[in-house]
Amino acid sequence: MQGVLQYEENELLTAIAGKDTTAYAYLFDTYYNTLVYFSHSIIQDQHQAEDIATESLVKLWQSTARFESIGKLRGYLFTLARNASLNYQKYLRVRERNSHEISGQEEDAGIGIEALMAESDLMRLVYEEIARLPETYRQVVELLYLQDMSSADAAAQLGISMENLRQRKGRAIKELKTELLKKGLSNRFLSILFF
Amino acid sequence: MPTGDFATMNFDYDDRIAALLHKKLVGETLLAEEQQLLEDWASQSADNAALLNKIQNEASVHKMLQTWYNIEQNREENKGRFFSQLAALSKESQQPKFNFFKSRIVRYAAAAVVLMGVSTYALLHSDLHQPATRKVVALKETTPIAPGRDGAILTLADGSQLVLDSAGNGVVASQNGANVVLQNGQLTYNAADLQPGEIVYNNVRTPKGRQFKLVLPDGTKVWLNAASSIKYPTAFSGKERHVELQGEAYFEVAQNEQLPFKVQTGEATEIQVLGTSFNINAYTNEHSIRTTLLEGAVRINAYSHTATLKPGQQAAVKPQLSQMVILNAVDTDQILAWKNGLFNFENASLDEIMRQLERWYDIEVVYEKGIPAARFGGWINKQNTLQDVLQILESSNVHFHLEGRKLIVMP
């Protein structure tokens, strides 16, 4: 079994080194979100983080190296994203110092890469729980919980009554497994009653 | 599956931690050693400890999840940009990158630069004569439409549905004693302790813009093209292995002489497999059901006809005529282009091409003045954005414009 997996990993690494675009589609699907999340946590700017993540994948495409393992390749991608994020941060700080003359604390404030990767992988798992809900429930969770939309607006957007929305939300809560999600969503439910 | 069996990532340490944190967040009880592992991890750094704390707080989880969601919202668009960037890079660096565009397309592409100018002029010009209600936007200025990717919808025996996404890993369901496992965008059945008893069926369906690979309970591999579905039992028993297909799939059937493998497509076509790999294209909006054999042997029963194929042969069943035609020495690379990440437009008519684009880019195609009679040639990478593909096609004297996901074809 181990042998088989090894071979498949090799196949992937060869495809990446050979600039096979289907392999890059796979890489994008696997790492893009995590790279953006990672960069975003350093620089707190989503659009800039998206550019940094995409740029890291483009740099991988441009590099001529063939990585010996997926672990190394992943390390390379995240190093690129980290360096680009820190450079961006430094650039912002320089700009700020020019206007405010703040004495700089230059250290990188030690980004806990490992914690961030775990956090981002965790969010992937949690988000999947929502993404796998039946369509009508998923919409409700997206609008009310993820987009913080008011229930009146959500009902209007879905073209359903408030009562209908309330029912769908109740069912969505039942379908969800994660306690904190259930709680988060029902808290929003209370706010409907108060409004 | 764009290319197939990609490996399990080997960052096992991280992987375990995220899974354990998830378990804790879901509210499942951790085993003693899992708890220990998590505590050890948390004690390694202040950031780790802080994360362990954060996931017990609803407001923090909400905020983290919103960050993830916002990233997800822009993902498809950025994927389109990413592939445009890669295409631009290949163009400026080496010519050989375009080897797979056979000569005809290369010639067309060269002409495209000139023609693009002409067609843009034509578009602008014709705009003057159009009623003001329709705004004509050059293709280049429309938001890039990203190519399809891996994904499918699994319908379990009880009718419940799960969305399968390349991102997720793990056991997604349990069916009659078999664990249904999703790993690296591929579905497998793990029949650890099979319960004898009634046969239950699962169904995997790809919408437009998705393709998917699965391994059936007997080890048979199935690559499912976009807008297709397959129905199969979660365990094969009895005298034969029977599955039902709609749309297009490539099969690599696991050998088992005791249990012949049969594929049913449509009402009247049955393909009996004698240990082998083959492709079936049975989209209902194509003219015929085409079975192409790569290795081994298959027997086709359709209407009152029966034929046994040899490798390299193709059987085309025409439901409207209740007829079957056998073609010799077909180009199997051409047949399998879709599985290998390419569009094959060799000697294809415009409507054939448009049906492929509809399935892969999840668009709707309308013809403003009938279907132009052009024939095309060449191969195009399926990871291009829709706009890139259209630009190549435009060099053959057809023109397009896009309104959202509606593609209008003009002569």
Chai-1 contact restraints between the chains, C-beta under 6 A:
chainA,res_idxA,chainB,res_idxB,connection_type,confidence,min_distance_angstrom,max_distance_angstrom,comment,restraint_id
A,L5,B,A7,contact,1.0,0.0,6.0,A-B,restraint_1
A,L5,B,T8,contact,1.0,0.0,6.0,A-B,restraint_2
A,E8,B,D5,contact,1.0,0.0,6.0,A-B,restraint_3
A,E8,B,A7,contact,1.0,0.0,6.0,A-B,restraint_4
A,E9,B,A7,contact,1.0,0.0,6.0,A-B,restraint_5
A,L12,B,F6,contact,1.0,0.0,6.0,A-B,restraint_6
A,L12,B,A7,contact,1.0,0.0,6.0,A-B,restraint_7
A,T21,B,N381,contact,1.0,0.0,6.0,A-B,restraint_8
A,T21,B,Q383,contact,1.0,0.0,6.0,A-B,restraint_9
A,T22,B,P2,contact,1.0,0.0,6.0,A-B,restraint_10
A,T22,B,T3,contact,1.0,0.0,6.0,A-B,restraint_11
A,T22,B,G341,contact,1.0,0.0,6.0,A-B,restraint_12
A,A25,B,P2,contact,1.0,0.0,6.0,A-B,restraint_13
A,A25,B,Q383,contact,1.0,0.0,6.0,A-B,restraint_14
A,Y26,B,F6,contact,1.0,0.0,6.0,A-B,restraint_15
A,F28,B,K79,contact,1.0,0.0,6.0,A-B,restraint_16
A,D29,B,R149,contact,1.0,0.0,6.0,A-B,restraint_17
A,D29,B,S166,contact,1.0,0.0,6.0,A-B,restraint_18
A,N33,B,I71,contact,1.0,0.0,6.0,A-B,restraint_19
A,V36,B,I71,contact,1.0,0.0,6.0,A-B,restraint_20
A,Q46,B,N70,contact,1.0,0.0,6.0,A-B,restraint_21
A,E50,B,N78,contact,1.0,0.0,6.0,A-B,restraint_22
A,T54,B,N78,contact,1.0,0.0,6.0,A-B,restraint_23
A,T54,B,F82,contact,1.0,0.0,6.0,A-B,restraint_24
A,V58,B,Q85,contact,1.0,0.0,6.0,A-B,restraint_25
A,W61,B,L86,contact,1.0,0.0,6.0,A-B,restraint_26
A,S69,B,N10,contact,1.0,0.0,6.0,A-B,restraint_27
A,I70,B,M9,contact,1.0,0.0,6.0,A-B,restraint_28
A,I70,B,N10,contact,1.0,0.0,6.0,A-B,restraint_29
A,G71,B,N10,contact,1.0,0.0,6.0,A-B,restraint_30
A,G71,B,F11,contact,1.0,0.0,6.0,A-B,restraint_31
A,G112,B,S45,contact,1.0,0.0,6.0,A-B,restraint_32
A,G112,B,D47,contact,1.0,0.0,6.0,A-B,restraint_33
A,A115,B,D47,contact,1.0,0.0,6.0,A-B,restraint_34
A,A115,B,N48,contact,1.0,0.0,6.0,A-B,restraint_35
A,A115,B,L51,contact,1.0,0.0,6.0,A-B,restraint_36
A,M117,B,D14,contact,1.0,0.0,6.0,A-B,restraint_37
A,A118,B,I17,contact,1.0,0.0,6.0,A-B,restraint_38
A,A118,B,A18,contact,1.0,0.0,6.0,A-B,restraint_39
A,E119,B,L51,contact,1.0,0.0,6.0,A-B,restraint_40
A,D121,B,A18,contact,1.0,0.0,6.0,A-B,restraint_41
A,L122,B,A18,contact,1.0,0.0,6.0,A-B,restraint_42
A,L122,B,L21,contact,1.0,0.0,6.0,A-B,restraint_43
A,L122,B,H22,contact,1.0,0.0,6.0,A-B,restraint_44
A,M123,B,M64,contact,1.0,0.0,6.0,A-B,restraint_45
A,M123,B,L65,contact,1.0,0.0,6.0,A-B,restraint_46
A,M123,B,W68,contact,1.0,0.0,6.0,A-B,restraint_47
A,R124,B,A167,contact,1.0,0.0,6.0,A-B,restraint_48
A,L125,B,H22,contact,1.0,0.0,6.0,A-B,restraint_49
A,V126,B,L65,contact,1.0,0.0,6.0,A-B,restraint_50
A,Y127,B,W68,contact,1.0,0.0,6.0,A-B,restraint_51
A,E128,B,G168,contact,1.0,0.0,6.0,A-B,restraint_52
A,R132,B,L162,contact,1.0,0.0,6.0,A-B,restraint_53
A,R132,B,V163,contact,1.0,0.0,6.0,A-B,restraint_54
A,L146,B,Q66,contact,1.0,0.0,6.0,A-B,restraint_55
A,L146,B,Y69,contact,1.0,0.0,6.0,A-B,restraint_56
A,K177,B,V26,contact,1.0,0.0,6.0,A-B,restraint_57
A,T178,B,L25,contact,1.0,0.0,6.0,A-B,restraint_58
A,T178,B,V26,contact,1.0,0.0,6.0,A-B,restraint_59
A,E179,B,G27,contact,1.0,0.0,6.0,A-B,restraint_60
A,L180,B,E58,contact,1.0,0.0,6.0,A-B,restraint_61
A,L180,B,V61,contact,1.0,0.0,6.0,A-B,restraint_62
A,K183,B,E58,contact,1.0,0.0,6.0,A-B,restraint_63
A,G184,B,E58,contact,1.0,0.0,6.0,A-B,restraint_64
A,G184,B,H62,contact,1.0,0.0,6.0,A-B,restraint_65
